[in-house]
Amino acid sequence: MRQELPPAVHEEIVERSKRGDALAEEGRFKEAIAEYNEAWQLLPKPKGEWNAATWLLAAIADAAFLGGFLKTARRALDDVMRLEGSIGNPFLHLRNGQVMFEEGRLDEAADELIRAYMAEGKAIFRDEDPKYYTFLATRARDLE
């Protein structure tokens, strides 16, 4: 069972996350990652026991992927995919598949991207570079 944070810690994490989100919206991904990492440092150990761990790691992975920091994205995705509730999360499977694609791990990328597709359909690819859906279409039959 994952735990909820004490209110004061939760508020500080939320504030840092909001700053990270605003920076990411501006395309300032390196600064966004720094804010998310500051929020991550506020989580008591073991960090994976807290509900906030999933969304913080997802935010780090997202900003890192969008900023082209693939090693950072990989580390965050490896960590988040070990947490309760991550398997089956379409967004996490999408980002994991995209990073794997960029790393040249095409079989694994196809597996992750099909998981995202199975949960959300083509809509999950709407705001993404079309190369990911095109790639998936070469690996899977009967896509919409």
C-alpha positions, 0 to 999 in steps of 0.5 A: 500500500502506497502512502500519502505524504504529510500535508506540508511536504505534499504542498512543497512538492506540489509547488515545485512540480507546478514550477516545473510544469510552467518551465516545461510549458515554456520549453525550458526542460532542463530547468523543469527537470531541476524543479522536479528533482528538487521535489523528488528530493523532498520525498522521504525514503523509501521514495517509491512508497509514496504516491507522489513518486509516480507522478514526479518520475513521470514528469521528469521522464516527460521533460527529459524526453521532450528536452532530448535528455534521453539518459535522464528519461531512461533513468526516470522511466526505469525507476517509475516502471518498477512502481505500483500502478505504472504497468498499464499506464498508457502515458508511461508506456508511450514515453517508454516506447518513444525512448526505446525507439530513440535508443534503437531498441525497436522490438521493446519500443514496439511492445511499449507503444502497442501497450499505449495504443491498446489502452488509448487508441490512436488518440495517444499519438495525436500530439506526438511526432508521427514517426512513432505511430508510423513505426508502430503501424509497421509492427502491428496489424489492424491499427485504426 
